Amino acid sequence: MKIIDARVRLRTEQLLKPWTTALKPYLKDYIRLYKMKSRLSIMPVEELIGYAAQWGIEKMVVCGNNQEDNGHIIEISRKYEEIIPVGYVSVADGIRFALREVKRCFDEGVAAICMAPYITKLNVNDRLLYPIYGLCELIKKPVILHGSIHFWRGAYMWHGQPQYIDEIAVDFPELKLIVSHGGNGFGPPILAVAQRHPNVYLEFSALNPQYMAPEFLYATNTYLKKRCLFGTDYPLVDFEVAVERWKKVLRENVLEYFFYQNVLDALYGDPVLY
């Protein structure tokens, strides 16, 4: 079975900086919660690709945390076809800077841009972010958006709640939204958002399906089977652990959608036109 991991961070020196040499406050608790220490040493990209392949993962969607990371990932993706690059964008330095970075990233061949507005203590529906959504809708490129609880107690947990995702989907009906961590912590309302908006996808990285509400597993196996994506958020969760956990809870006829086809559709398929 072929697998595409929809959310990975490589173990290069550059991409490990936020976890090691320049530990960020919004990441600190994740090391303890996900028992990550053994996965925070440098590993050559080729070796990591080989390690992931042992569990059927043939491609990885890779993101970073800043503009420097973006260039680093783009460069790596040109050497390894297994890497699908994603550009990280923030409005911390202003909307003009962010829009220039969006354009640069897509000109350089990234598949999507990702944002985590809670890091700058913004709601995902903040109007400061709307020019980014509008540009991505115009050029038909997806936005990967942090839409779950987070473990940084320096910011409110509500910045990515389902109500705000729904507002973005209403205001940008042809924009593809990939919700990282699938609304974890906010309960079934995100399922209703995805059900009513055909351009909203739920990516379930860094989650243990055994602890998820049964409504999520039912949706993944039935009415949302074509819009739920597999991801690990490695190094938060090890590849083997995530793959084996999900295989146990998915129906046979859903495996190809969840592990492979849905990621391709979310990144490269045409948006549904209203």
Buried (B, 14 or more C-beta within 10 A) or exposed (E): EEBBBBBBBBBBEBBBBBBEEEEEEBBBEBBEEBEBEEBEEEBEBEEBBEBBBEBBBBBBBBBBBBBEBBBBBBEBBEEBEBBBBBBBBBBEEEEEBBBEBBEBBBEBEBBBBBBBBBBBEBBBBBEBBBBBBBBBBEEEBBBBBBBBBBBBEEBEBEBBBBBBBBBBBEBBBBBBBBBBBBBBBBEBBBBEBBEEBBBBBBBBBBBEBEEBEEEBBEBBBEEBBBBBBBBBBBBBBBBBEBBEBBBEBBEEEBBEBBBBBBBBBBBEBEBEEE
